[in-house]
Amino acid sequence: QVQLVESGGGLVQPGGSLRLSCTASGFTFSTYVMRWYRQVPGKERELVALILHIGDNTHYADSVKGRFTISRDNSKNTVYLQMSSLKPKDTAVYYCNAWNGIKTEYWGQGTQVTVSS
């Protein structure tokens, strides 16, 4: 049974930091591209960051470059999203996604991040 379980969301003040984690099971984690998306009500899901399964190459949305860092630990089947200098516009539900590069992908249940004073 495939599972992606996110954790680490919550309420943080502007300028603060959070680290999201996503632990996977039920598939060969090390062979999948891992992605973080976010979504706010009424808007499409937005790709925030991704990390390849080879060489740890990363890509970020322009809106988070320099503030967010994606990383993975294949020994723990876990991908992380370190978020710093958070802004109110970063408020969203954050989703973990695993993609095999073709057409198979899996989604987590999402974790809420709220940036507010």
N, C-alpha and C positions, 0 to 999 in steps of 0.2 A: 504494500500500500504506500503510495507516494504521499509524502507530507512535507510542507514547508511551513515552519512555525516561526513567526516574527516576534520579537520582543524589544523592549527598550524605549517605546514611545511614551509620551506623557506631556505634561505642561511645563514650559520653560519660558523664562523672560527673554525679551529681545537681547541679542548679543551673547546669549548662552549657548551651551553645547549639549548634544545628546549623541549617544551611539546606539544605532539599531543593529540587531543581530537577526539572522535568519538561519535556522538549522534545518538541514534537509535529511530525508530518509526515503528509502524505497527506490532509489535509482543511483546510477554511478555519478556522483556529484562532480568528480574531477574532470569529467568529459563534457560538462555543460557550461555554457556561457551563463553568468549570473547577472541579473539586472535588478535595479530598484526603480520602481515607478511611484508616482504619487497622483492623487486625484482629490479635487475639491468638488463639492456638489454643483451640478450643472455644467461641469466642464469635462473634457476628455482626459483620459489617463495620460500622464506625461512621463516620458522616460527621463529619469534623473541621472542615472549612472549605470555603467556596465563594466564588467571585468571578464576578459577572455579566460578560457581554461588553459591556454598555452601562453606562457611568458608573462602572465599577469598584466597584459596590456589593458588600459582603461580608457573610458570615454565619459565625458560629463556634459550635461546640458549647460549652455552658456550661463543660465541663471544661477548655477551653483558652483561654477569653476572657481577654484581658490578657497572655497569654504567647506566643501564636502570632499571626503575621501572614501573610496570604496576599496575593500580588501577582502581576501578570502584565505581560509585555512582549510586546505583539502583534507588534512588529517582529522579535522573536527567536523567536516561536512558543513561548514558555516561560512556565510558571507556577512560582512559588516558594512555599515555606512556610518562613518564618523561625520557628524554635522556640527560645524562651528559657526560663530557669528550669525546665529539664526535671526531671521527677520519674520515679522508677522505674515508676510506673503509665502513663507515656507509652510504655513499651517495647511495640513492635508492628511489624508489617510495614505500611508506609505505601504506599498506592496512589494514583496519579494517575488522574483520570477526566475525560473530556470528554463533555458532554451538550448536545444541540442544543435542549433544552427540550421536546421531543416524545417520541420514543422511541428515537432513535439515540444510542448512547453507546459510548465506547471506554475500554479500561482499559490501564494500564501493567502491567509485570511485578512491580512492588513493590520496595521497598527496606527493609532491616531497620534499625530504630533500637533500640538497646539503651542504657538508662540504668541504670548500675550503678557502684558504687564498687569 
